[in-house]
């Protein structure tokens, strides 16, 4: 496979006086980064999270993201940088972003409905798939209602952080990318939704490990939801997770 040609604007420090750092967004970023860390999801400095915000000057919006060399555990609000989406130019801040930010930006470029991407090198997910299991199967209703699309599984040799070209072939059909030997990437329309989807994915991985361990001990087979059942729930996720409030006096 040919090595992609780097964008000359990638990590170019190009301050834009029309871009003001929004501390409310920065505080939200650090809050959710801390919540991910408290749950034990953060390993090393390589995982990341990106929050997209609209801007009248940038058609795709702008990204708030931690720079290279820091983990989500370590990052403070003053460490965050802002980049554009097509090129990765740094319009606020002075530190370079990680190689994984190329994947984040490409996902946001292709999915205008997504405003947060969380990428983690989650121990149990990596270990479960390395043990020979082909996929994370669903034991509960919550996964499908929250995720709303099936997971996409990438082979270990395919690194879409370094070469983003394959992303366009699957990203519209998933909200969760499971990356063998690597970790996972979860998408959300908001940082809250991406966080809860991350939690439900991690819970499903743990449930799979528990089910398979207990079944091995008992000589039984696990019970998992069928693809048809999951599809039914994918299609009804918003109605279950985000029911609309009603005005008094109306049915």
C-alpha positions in Angstrom: 0.0 0.0 0.0 1.3 3.4 -0.9 2.1 5.8 1.9 -0.4 8.7 1.8 1.1 12.1 0.9 1.0 14.3 4.1 -1.2 17.5 3.9 1.2 20.4 4.0 -1.1 22.2 6.4 -1.2 19.3 8.9 -0.1 20.6 12.3 0.8 24.0 10.8 0.5 26.7 13.4 -1.9 29.2 11.8 -3.6 31.3 14.4 -6.9 32.7 13.3 -8.0 35.9 15.1 -11.6 35.1 14.3 -11.4 31.9 16.4 -11.9 32.5 20.1 -11.3 29.6 22.6 -14.7 28.8 24.2 -14.0 27.9 27.8 -17.4 26.2 28.2 -16.4 23.7 25.4 -12.9 23.3 27.0 -14.4 22.6 30.4 -16.8 20.1 28.9 -13.9 18.4 27.2 -11.9 18.1 30.4 -14.9 16.9 32.3 -15.6 14.0 30.0 -11.9 13.2 29.6 -11.8 12.9 33.4 -14.9 10.7 33.4 -13.4 8.3 30.9 -10.2 8.1 33.0 -12.1 7.5 36.2 -13.8 4.5 34.5 -10.3 3.0 33.8 -10.6 3.4 30.0 -7.4 5.5 29.4 -4.2 3.7 28.6 -1.1 5.9 27.7 -1.2 9.1 25.7 -2.4 7.6 22.5 -6.2 7.6 23.0 -8.1 10.8 22.3 -11.4 12.6 22.1 -12.5 15.4 19.7 -15.4 17.8 20.0 -16.7 19.6 16.9 -18.1 23.1 17.2 -19.7 25.2 14.4 -18.0 28.3 13.1 -19.2 30.7 10.4 -15.8 30.8 8.7 -15.3 27.0 8.6 -17.9 24.9 6.7 -17.0 21.7 8.6 -16.7 23.5 11.9 -13.6 23.3 14.2 -12.1 20.6 16.5 -11.2 20.9 20.1 -8.6 18.2 20.9 -5.8 17.4 23.2 -2.3 17.6 21.6 0.3 14.9 21.3 2.4 13.8 24.3 -0.4 14.0 26.9 -3.0 11.5 27.9 -6.7 12.3 28.5 -5.8 11.8 32.2 -3.1 14.5 32.1 -4.6 17.1 29.8 -5.8 20.4 31.2 -8.0 23.0 29.6 -4.9 25.1 28.8 -3.4 22.2 26.8 -6.2 21.9 24.3 -5.8 23.1 20.7 -8.3 23.9 18.0 -7.8 22.6 14.5 -9.7 22.9 11.2 -11.2 19.7 9.8 -10.0 19.4 6.2 -6.3 20.0 6.9 -5.6 19.8 10.6 -4.1 23.3 10.7 -3.8 24.6 14.3 -5.9 27.7 14.5 -5.6 28.0 18.3 -2.7 26.7 20.3 0.9 25.8 19.6 1.2 22.0 20.0 0.9 19.3 17.3 -1.9 16.8 17.3 -1.5 13.0 17.3 -1.5 10.9 14.2 -5.0 9.6 15.2 -6.4 13.1 14.8 -6.3 12.4 11.0 -8.9 9.7 11.6 -11.0 12.0 13.8 -11.1 14.7 11.2 -12.0 12.4 8.4 -14.9 10.9 10.4 -16.2 14.4 11.1 -15.7 15.5 7.5 -17.8 12.5 6.2 -20.4 12.5 9.0 -21.8 16.0 9.5 -24.2 14.5 12.1 -21.3 13.5 14.4 -19.9 16.1 16.8 -17.8 14.0 19.1 -15.3 11.1 18.5 -13.8 9.0 21.3 -10.9 6.7 20.5 -9.5 4.4 23.3 -7.1 1.6 23.5 -9.3 -0.4 25.8 -7.7 -3.4 27.5 -10.6 -5.8 27.6 -11.7 -5.2 24.0 -8.2 -5.8 22.7 -7.8 -8.9 24.8 -11.2 -10.4 24.0 -10.6 -10.2 20.2 -7.0 -11.4 20.6 -8.4 -14.5 22.4 -9.9 -15.6 19.1 -13.5 -14.2 19.3 -14.7 -12.8 16.0 -17.0 -10.1 17.3 -18.6 -8.6 20.4 -22.1 -10.1 20.5 -25.0 -8.5 22.2 -26.3 -9.8 25.5 -28.5 -6.8 26.4 -31.1 -4.4 25.0 -29.1 -1.3 25.9 -26.3 -1.7 23.3 -28.6 -1.6 20.2 -30.9 1.1 21.5 -27.9 3.4 22.3 -25.5 2.5 19.4 -28.3 2.6 16.8 -26.0 1.0 14.1 -23.9 -2.2 14.0 -20.3 -2.1 14.9 -17.7 -2.1 12.1 -14.8 -4.4 12.6 -11.4 -3.6 11.1 -8.6 -6.2 10.6 -5.4 -5.7 12.6 -3.4 -4.8 9.5 -5.7 -1.9 8.6 -4.6 1.3 10.4 -7.1 4.1 9.5 -5.2 6.5 11.7 -2.3 6.6 9.3 -4.3 6.1 6.1 -7.8 7.5 6.3 -8.9 6.5 2.8 -10.8 3.3 3.8 -13.0 5.2 6.3 -15.4 6.4 3.6 -16.2 2.8 2.7 -17.9 2.0 6.0 -18.4 5.1 8.2 -21.9 5.9 7.2 -23.2 2.5 8.4 -21.7 2.5 11.9 -21.3 4.5 15.1 -18.6 2.3 16.5 -15.4 1.1 14.9 -13.8 -1.9 16.6 -10.1 -2.1 15.7 -8.4 -5.4 16.3 -5.1 -5.2 18.3 -5.8 -1.5 18.7 -9.0 -0.5 20.5 -12.2 1.2 19.4 -13.6 4.5 18.1 -17.1 5.6 19.1 -19.1 8.4 17.4 -21.9 10.6 18.9 -24.0 13.6 17.9 -22.9 15.1 21.2 -20.1 14.4 23.7 -22.7 13.0 26.1 -24.0 10.5 23.5 -20.4 9.5 22.5 -19.6 9.0 26.2 -22.7 6.8 26.8 -22.1 4.8 23.7 -18.5 4.2 24.9 -19.9 3.0 28.3 -22.4 0.6 26.7 -19.7 -0.8 24.4 -17.4 -1.4 27.3 -20.2 -3.0 29.3 -21.0 -5.4 26.4 -17.4 -6.4 26.1 -17.3 -7.2 29.9 -20.6 -9.1 29.6 -19.2 -11.2 26.7 -16.2 -12.1 28.8 -18.4 -13.1 31.8 -20.8 -15.1 29.6 -18.1 -17.0 27.8 -16.2 -17.7 31.0 -19.3 -19.0 32.8 -20.4 -21.0 29.8 -16.9 -22.6 29.5 -17.1 -23.6 33.2 -20.6 -25.0 32.9 -20.3 -26.5 29.5 -23.2 -24.4 28.1 -23.6 -21.9 25.2 -24.3 -18.2 25.7 -27.6 -16.6 24.7 -27.1 -13.6 22.4 -29.5 -11.3 20.6 -30.0 -12.1 16.9 -29.1 -9.7 14.1 -32.8 -9.2 13.4 -33.5 -8.3 17.0 -30.7 -5.8 17.0 -31.7 -4.2 13.7 -35.2 -3.7 15.1 -33.7 -1.9 18.1 -31.3 0.2 16.0 -34.2 1.6 14.2 -36.1 2.6 17.3 -33.2 3.9 19.4 -34.1 7.6 19.5 -37.7 6.9 20.5 -36.4 4.8 23.5 -33.4 6.8 24.5 -34.6 10.3 23.7 -38.4 10.4 24.0 -39.9 13.8 23.4 -41.6 15.9 26.1 -45.3 16.7 25.5 -47.2 19.8 26.2 -49.9 19.6 28.9 -53.3 18.8 27.5 -51.9 17.1 24.4 -51.8 13.3 23.9 
